[in-house]
Amino acid sequence: RDSVASRGLGDVYKRQFLTSFSNALFAGNIKNDDGSFPYLVVFSDFAEPGTLPQAWEPRPENSAGRRDLAEGQDEIVVGSVFRDTLIVRKRNSAVSFRFVGGQFVYQRRVITAEIACINKHAVANSDLFQLCVSDNDIFITEGQMHRSVVKNRTKEWFFSNLNKGQLGKVFVLHNSFDNEVWICAPFGNSEFCNKALIWNYSEDTFTTLSLIHISEPTRRYAIS
């Protein structure tokens, strides 16, 4: 079992993501002894900063809950906090959660029903935007609308050379010091990330670098 390191999560053995948001913990795409629930998001009761939540089971006296994001029948990929929202990205869509209090605790809203996210590492946040990589474009959002940031020739070069059989290896890193986002990907027949497409968002320019076979997200760049 891949046990979630949180007291009280109980029947959740595996999950696609676990993240803190609004003094609670959120988990999504759940697997347990009852089966697989690829559209399910669960969230805990509130906890004091630095402590673990005491309850995940929804009850009248707490703020825990569950939300089924079955619209579109596309499974949950990742949840990532951007500003005052949690953006849950699915295979072909994205849903935001915002704390509103009261009976429903969180307001849920579909922010796109068309933008895919290829894996849980293909998302990065800055103070200005959240960036995600789909199987045919690179998008940013400020919390509502999405727009492409990669120009036609660069887009064609990147996605025509991307190893489509290794999309799970693509990952994104935000380099805030240089105002850059690195999109690291396996090109050609490589099973590891051997190229980085680097977007300088302050200048809106792209550069590329060769990498030495990186298999997972890391902040130690191996450049050739």
KEMARDO-974796 format. One record per residue (C-alpha): residue in three letters; x, z, y. Coordinates in Angstrom, 1 decimal. Layout:
   res       c1       c3       c2
   ala        X        Z        Y
...
END
This chain:
   res       c1       c3       c2
   arg      0.0      0.0      0.0
   asp      1.1     -0.7      3.5
   ser     -0.3      2.5      4.9
   val     -1.1      2.7      8.6
   ala      1.0      5.5     10.1
   ser     -2.0      7.2     11.7
   arg     -3.9     10.3     10.5
   gly     -7.6      9.6      9.7
   leu     -7.4      5.9      9.2
   gly     -8.3      6.6      5.7
   asp     -9.7      3.6      3.9
   val     -7.5      1.0      5.8
   tyr     -4.5      0.2      3.7
   lys     -3.4     -3.1      5.2
   arg     -4.0     -4.6      8.6
   gln     -2.8     -7.6     10.6
   phe     -2.2     -5.6     13.7
   leu     -2.1     -2.0     15.0
   thr     -1.8     -1.3     18.7
   ser     -2.6      1.4     21.2
   phe     -5.1      0.7     24.0
   ser     -7.0      2.9     26.4
   asn     -5.9      6.2     24.7
   ala     -7.0      4.9     21.3
   leu     -5.6      2.9     18.4
   phe     -6.9     -0.5     17.4
   ala     -6.4     -2.3     14.1
   gly     -7.6     -5.7     13.0
   asn     -8.0     -7.9      9.9
   ile     -8.4     -5.1      7.4
   lys     -7.8     -4.9      3.7
   asn     -8.8     -1.9      1.6
   asp    -10.3     -1.1     -1.8
   asp    -13.6     -2.5     -0.8
   gly    -12.1     -6.0     -0.1
   ser    -10.8     -8.1      2.8
   phe    -12.4     -8.1      6.3
   pro    -10.5    -10.7      8.3
   tyr    -12.9    -10.6     11.3
   leu    -13.1     -6.8     11.6
   val    -11.6     -4.7     14.4
   val    -11.7     -0.9     14.1
   phe    -10.7      1.6     16.8
   ser    -10.1      5.3     16.8
   asp    -11.4      8.2     18.8
   phe     -9.5      8.9     22.0
   ala     -6.3     10.9     21.7
   glu     -4.0     12.6     24.2
   pro     -0.9     10.7     25.0
   gly      1.8     11.4     22.4
   thr     -0.7     12.5     19.8
   leu     -2.4     10.7     16.9
   pro     -6.2     10.2     16.8
   gln     -8.2     12.7     14.8
   ala    -11.0     10.3     13.8
   trp    -11.6      6.7     12.9
   glu    -15.0      7.0     11.5
   pro    -17.7      6.3     14.2
   arg    -19.8      9.3     14.9
   pro    -22.1     10.3     17.8
   glu    -19.6     12.9     19.0
   asn    -16.6     10.6     19.2
   ser    -15.6      7.2     20.6
   ala    -14.4      5.5     17.4
   gly    -16.1      2.3     16.4
   arg    -16.0     -1.1     14.6
   arg    -16.6     -4.6     15.8
   asp    -17.1     -7.7     13.6
   leu    -15.6    -10.7     15.3
   ala    -17.1    -13.2     12.9
   glu    -18.0    -15.9     15.4
   gly    -16.3    -19.1     14.4
   gln    -15.3    -17.7     11.0
   asp    -11.6    -17.7     12.0
   glu     -9.5    -14.7     11.0
   ile     -7.8    -12.3     13.3
   val     -4.1    -13.0     13.9
   val     -3.0    -10.4     16.4
   gly     -4.0     -7.9     19.1
   ser     -1.9     -7.6     22.3
   val     -2.5     -5.5     25.4
   phe     -2.4     -7.5     28.7
   arg     -3.0     -5.5     31.9
   asp     -6.3     -3.6     31.4
   thr     -7.5     -5.6     28.4
   leu     -6.8     -6.0     24.7
   ile     -6.7     -9.6     23.8
   val     -7.5    -10.2     20.1
   arg     -6.3    -13.6     19.1
   lys     -7.8    -15.4     16.1
   arg     -6.9    -18.7     14.3
   asn     -9.0    -20.7     16.8
   ser    -10.3    -18.4     19.5
   ala     -9.6    -15.2     21.5
   val    -11.7    -12.1     22.3
   ser    -11.0     -9.5     25.0
   phe    -11.8     -5.8     24.9
   arg    -12.1     -3.9     28.2
   phe    -12.9     -0.1     28.5
   val    -16.2      0.4     30.2
   gly    -17.2      3.9     28.8
   gly    -20.7      4.9     28.0
   gln    -22.5      4.1     24.8
   phe    -20.6      0.9     23.9
   val    -17.1      2.2     25.1
   tyr    -15.6     -1.3     25.2
   gln    -16.9     -4.5     26.5
   arg    -16.3     -7.5     24.3
   arg    -16.0    -11.0     25.6
   val    -15.0    -14.4     24.1
   ile    -12.4    -15.8     26.4
   thr    -11.7    -19.0     24.5
   ala    -13.3    -20.6     21.4
   glu    -10.8    -23.4     21.3
   ile     -7.2    -22.0     21.6
   ala     -5.4    -21.3     18.4
   cys     -2.6    -18.8     17.7
   ile     -0.3    -19.8     14.9
   asn      1.0    -16.3     14.0
   lys      1.2    -12.7     15.2
   his      4.7    -13.2     16.7
   ala      3.7    -16.3     18.8
   val      2.4    -14.2     21.7
   ala      4.3    -12.7     24.7
   asn      3.2    -10.8     27.8
   ser      4.6    -10.7     31.3
   asp      3.1     -9.0     34.3
   leu      1.6    -12.3     35.3
   phe      0.2    -13.9     32.1
   gln      0.0    -13.8     28.4
   leu      1.5    -16.8     26.6
   cys      0.6    -18.0     23.1
   val      1.7    -20.9     20.9
   ser     -0.8    -23.0     19.0
   asp      0.0    -25.7     16.5
   asn     -0.1    -28.4     19.2
   asp      0.4    -26.7     22.6
   ile      1.7    -23.7     24.6
   phe     -0.8    -21.9     26.7
   ile     -1.0    -19.0     29.2
   thr     -3.9    -17.0     30.4
   glu     -4.3    -14.4     33.2
   gly     -7.2    -12.9     31.2
   gln     -9.8    -15.6     31.4
   met     -9.1    -19.3     31.5
   his     -6.2    -20.8     29.5
   arg     -4.0    -23.6     30.7
   ser     -1.2    -25.6     29.1
   val      2.3    -25.0     30.6
   val      4.3    -27.6     28.7
   lys      4.5    -31.2     30.0
   asn      3.8    -34.3     28.0
   arg      7.3    -35.4     27.0
   thr      8.5    -31.9     26.3
   lys      5.3    -31.1     24.3
   glu      5.8    -34.3     22.3
   trp      9.5    -33.5     21.6
   phe      8.7    -29.9     20.6
   phe      5.7    -30.4     18.3
   ser      7.0    -33.6     16.7
   asn     10.2    -31.9     15.6
   leu      8.6    -28.5     14.7
   asn      8.6    -27.9     10.9
   lys      4.8    -27.6     10.4
   gly      5.4    -26.0      7.0
   gln      7.1    -23.0      8.7
   leu      4.7    -22.1     11.5
   gly      4.8    -18.5     10.4
   lys      8.5    -18.4     11.5
   val      7.8    -19.3     15.2
   phe      8.2    -16.4     17.6
   val      8.2    -15.8     21.3
   leu     10.3    -13.5     23.5
   his      9.9    -12.6     27.2
   asn     13.1    -12.3     29.1
   ser     11.9    -10.6     32.3
   phe     15.4    -10.4     33.8
   asp     15.6    -14.2     34.0
   asn     11.9    -14.9     34.4
   glu     12.0    -16.8     31.1
   val      9.9    -17.1     27.9
   trp     11.8    -18.2     24.8
   ile      9.8    -20.1     22.1
   cys     12.0    -20.0     19.0
   ala     11.1    -22.4     16.2
   pro     12.3    -24.1     13.0
   phe     13.0    -27.8     13.6
   gly     13.3    -30.6     11.1
   asn     13.6    -29.3      7.6
   ser     14.9    -25.9      8.6
   glu     13.2    -22.8      7.1
   phe     14.6    -20.7     10.0
   cys     14.4    -20.8     13.8
   asn     17.1    -23.2     14.9
   lys     15.8    -24.2     18.3
   ala     14.6    -22.4     21.4
   leu     12.4    -24.0     24.1
   ile     13.0    -21.8     27.2
   trp     10.4    -21.8     30.0
   asn     11.5    -20.5     33.4
   tyr      8.1    -19.6     34.8
   ser      9.4    -18.9     38.3
   glu     10.7    -22.5     38.6
   asp      8.4    -24.1     36.0
   thr     11.3    -25.7     34.2
   phe     12.2    -26.1     30.5
   thr     15.6    -26.0     28.8
   thr     16.6    -25.9     25.1
   leu     19.2    -24.1     23.1
   ser     20.3    -24.4     19.5
   leu     20.0    -21.2     17.4
   ile     21.8    -20.1     14.3
   his     19.1    -19.7     11.7
   ile     17.0    -16.7     12.9
   ser     14.3    -15.7     10.5
   glu     12.4    -13.0     12.5
   pro     11.9    -11.8     16.1
   thr     15.0    -10.3     17.6
   arg     16.5     -9.7     21.0
   arg     20.0    -10.5     19.8
   tyr     20.3    -14.2     20.3
   ala     22.6    -16.2     18.1
   ile     23.4    -19.3     20.1
   ser     25.4    -22.3     19.0
END
